[in-house]
Amino acid sequence: MTPGPADPLPRLRELCLRLPEVTERDSHGEPTWFIRGKKTFVTYADHHHDDRLGFWCAAAPGDQQSMTAANSERFFVPPYVGHRGWLGVYLDVPTDWDEIAEIVEDAYRVVAPKTLVARLDVGE
């Protein structure tokens, strides 16, 4: 793990935009990534300006509960979308960017249509 970067947004942006048919636009004042311009799968989380940087993402059933229970200093239940099973990930703590890449890809897989997930599986 490496210390969280001063500004983790560029690295998170890179991870999101490398996935098939992902676009970025602001939603609720924060950078947010959409699949085919419609379905959100990751949103940057700094709009509460509570001195915590992170992101919220879609998560497979059970992941939110298991990850927050295992490490509440790195993972949290985000407001607004937490009741839908979304996961909050702090980026202002030591960060394993390989793990973040996996979390982002998993979020994409939860939301993306099967045809786009298939493109990931063949390495497109």
Secondary structure, DSSP 4 states (H G I P E B T S, - for coil): -BPPPS--HHHHHHHHHTSTTEEEEEETTEEEEEETTTEEEEEEE-TT-SS--EEEE---TTHHHHHHHH-TTTEE--TTTGGGT-EEEESSS-B-HHHHHHHHHHHHHHHS-HHHHHHHHTT-
